[in-house]
Amino acid sequence: MTSESAVSATGEFEGRGSRVAWRAWLPDTTAKGVIVLVHGVAEHSGRYVYVGKRLADAGFAVYAPDHIGHGKSAGSNANIGSMDAAADNVAAMLDIASREHPDVPRVLLGHSMGSLIVLYLATRAPIDVAGIVVSAPPLDIPLGNPLQRLFAPLLTRFTPNLGVLKLDSSMISRDPDVVHAYDNDPLVFRGKLPARTAVEILNATQLVKGRLDRLTVPLLVLHGTADAVAAPSSSTLIERSASSKDLTVIRYDGLYHEIFNEPEKDRVLGDVVDWLRAHISET
């Protein structure tokens, strides 16, 4: 699932909190736009080779950082440090990509926690992008029990790396090969998520839900209706509350959490490419 030979470039920068590693997929011709792809919790950017290649083949330069504590970046396992730091590092990646490909439109594309980080960044302060694409935004999270949610803030103060919740890999995709690759990927964290990350996610969902009216850029929201990790009601909330006049929500019947890794991924990515082409040509 993670062919490094398909990656056009790799690098790193000193991010907020620690060293951030990144990889990129680049088109053969001059890029028509820059996309910063933001991965989810406990995984890494190398799981998006298929996505990066598809978007690069469509003419876009795709840059994907590993969050602090994830993939090849530095830090404690799956501990993002803070949502503000994660958002700052995505913004830094966007600036780096823009310097490599100046004077072309910029787009943020996030999946799961990556979607939350993108939404957090975009609602924290105005950001210069031509559009935002979010897959499985986790504004309504059915995972965890009330006691875990109650005690997580206390744990993050004294034991930020203590595990509080483990993700069930069977929920990510209906494709058994994807689940097998996920479970056996050495860069995927398979322990319990640390308390610090869990609290940062929960706090960010509340902040973002209260700031959705600040979203004014073109927005594409994608969600599988059988997503048991990030409830599909999250996308409905964005649909009802965002101020973007150009807002598209696509729901995929029966698809699980990782819609880019479902058997229907070509249709999903085709929808993304169509949306990008329409909006990049308009800028």
N, C-alpha and C positions, 0 to 999 in steps of 0.2 A: 504493500500500500504506500510505501514511502521511498520511491526510487530517487536517490539523490542525483542521478545522472540527468534527471529531467529538470533540475534546478539550474537557472541561468547564472545566478550569482548568490553569494553569501557574504555576510559581514557582521559587524557588531558595533555598538556604540555604548558610551557610558550613560546609562539612563538614570532616571530618578530612582534611587534605591540600590541599584547595582548594574552589572553589565548585561546588556540586552543583545541577544543574537537574533539575526534575521536571515531570511532567504527570499529570493525573488525569481519570478518567471517573466521573461521579457519577450516581446514580439520580435520578429525578424526585421520589421521595418520600423520607421519612426512611430512611437507610441501616440495613439489618439487620445489617451487619457491615462491617469495614474490611479490605481486602486490599492488601498491599504486594507489587507485582509486580516481580521482580528479573530483569533481562535478562542475556543471555550476553555472552561476550567479543567484542570488535570491532564489536558492533552498538549498538543504542540502544532506548530505551523507545518511540519512535515506530513501531517495527515491530510493536507490540502493540495497534494501534487496534482490530482485530477482537476480540481477547481482552478488552480493556478495556470495549468497548461491550457485548459479550455478558454480562459479569459485572455491569456497571452495570444493564443491562436486567433482570437477575435480582435487583436490589435491593441490590447491594454497592457501596460506595465504593472505587474502585481508584486507588491512588497508585503511580506508577512513576518512580523516580529513574534518571538516567543516571550510571553509575559515573564516577569521576574518569578523565579521558583518553578518555571516550566521549561520543558524541552532542553535546549542547549544554552539558555540564559542562566545566569548565576542566581543564587538564593536558595532558601529552604524549600523542600518539596511542596509544590502546590500552594505556597504562601505568597500571595500577590503583594503583600505589604500593606498597601492601601489602594482604594479605588482611584483617588486623586493621582497617585503615582502611576498606576496603570494607564489612566487617561493621558497623563503627561507623556508617557513613553509612546503611546500611539500617535500623539501629536508630533513628537520628535521624529518618528518614522515617516510620517506624512511630509514633514519638511525635508528630510533626507531624500525621499523619493522625488519630491518636487525639484530639488536642486539637480538631480540626475536627469529629469525630464521637465525642463522649465516651460512655462507658457502653455500648458495643456490642462484641461479640467481634472479635478481631483474628486475621488469618490471613496467613502468609507464603507466597508462591507464586514459585518460582524456576524458570528454565529454564537448562540447561547450566551454564556457570560461575555463573549466578545461583543454581542449585540448590546448587552447592558453597558459595557464600557463605552461603546460608540455613542449610545444614547446619553450616557452620563456626560461625556465630553461635549456633545453637541448642545446639550441643554444647560451646561455650566456657564458657557459664554458663547457668543456668536463665533462660528467657525466657517472659513472660506472653503466650501466644498460645493460641487455641482449636484451632489445627491448623496443619499444614504440608503444602503440596503441592509436590512436586518433579517436574519434567519432564526426562528425559534427564540424570540426575545423573552427572557425569563422574568417578567414583571409579576407573574402569579406563579409561585413555585409550590407544587404540592408535596415536595419531598421534606422529610424531617417531621418529628412529632413536636407537640407544644413544649415539652420539657426541654428538648434540645434547643429550641428557639429561645426559651426563657433563660437558660443558663449559658448560652453561647457568648453573650456580651461579657459576662464575668470571666469566662475561660480565656477570652482573647486578651484580657488585661494581664493575667498571670501565667497562662500557658498557651501562647498564641499558636504553637505548632501541634497542640494536642488534637488528635483526630476526633471529629464529631459526627461525620456522615460519610458513608461510602456509596458511590454511584453504582447502580445495577447496569452492567454492560448490555444485558439483554434488551434494555429499553432504548438503545441508541439507534438500532437499525433492524429491519426484517431480513437483512442479508447475513446469513451465518458466517460468511467469510469476513465481513467487516467486523463483526463481533469478535471472531477469533483473532484477527490482526490487532484489534484494539487491546485485547487481553494479553497479547504476547509482545506488544511493542515496548521496548525498554525505556522509551522516552515518555510513555504514558504512566501517570501516577495512579496506582491501583489501590492505595491505602485509603484511609478515611480522610476527607478534606479537613485541613487544619481549621481551628476555631476562628483564626484571624480572617481567613478567606471567606468562611461562611458568614461572619458578621458583616464584612465589607459588602458582600453581595446583598444580604438582607437590607442593610441600611441604604444601599444604592437604589434598590427597587423602590423604596419609599420616597426617596428624593426625586427619582426620575418620574414617578407617577404624579408627583406634585408640580413637575416642570414641563410636562408634555406639551403644554400650550406654547412653549418657547420654540418648538420645532416648526420651522417655516420652510426649510429646503425641500426639494423633491424627495419623496420617501417611498421605498418599496419594502413591504413587509411580507415575509414568507413564513408559513407555518404548516406543519402536518397536523391533521385533525386527531391523530392517535398519539400525539406527543404526551408522554407520561412524566417527562422531566420538567418542561416549561409549558404550563397549561396554555392551550390555544386561546383562552380568554385574555391572555396578555396582548395578543394582536388586536383583539376587539377593543381593548382599552386604548391602544394607540390610535386605532381607527376613529374612536369617538372623541379623543382628547387632543390630538395633535392639531396644530394650526396650519400645517402644510396644505396649500391649495392643490398641490400636485401630490396626491396620496393614493397609492395602489396597494391593496391587500390581496394576496393570493393564498388560498387555503387548499392543501392537497389532501384529498380524502384518503384516510387510512394510513398515511405516512407517519413514521415514528420521528424521533427527535432530530436525528441527523439527516435532513432531507437531501443534503449533498452526497450522502452515502447510501441512499436507498436505491432499490432497483430502478426507480423512475428518475434517477439523477440527471440523465440527459435532458429530459423534459424540463426539470427544474432549472438547470443551468441555461437551457435555451430561453426560458422566460427571463432570466437575469440578463443574458446577453442582449435580448431584444429590448429590454428596458434601458440598458446602458447605451445602446446605439441610438435610441430615440432621444435620450436626454443629453448625451454628449454632442450630438449633431445640432441640438438646439442652443448650445452655449456659445 
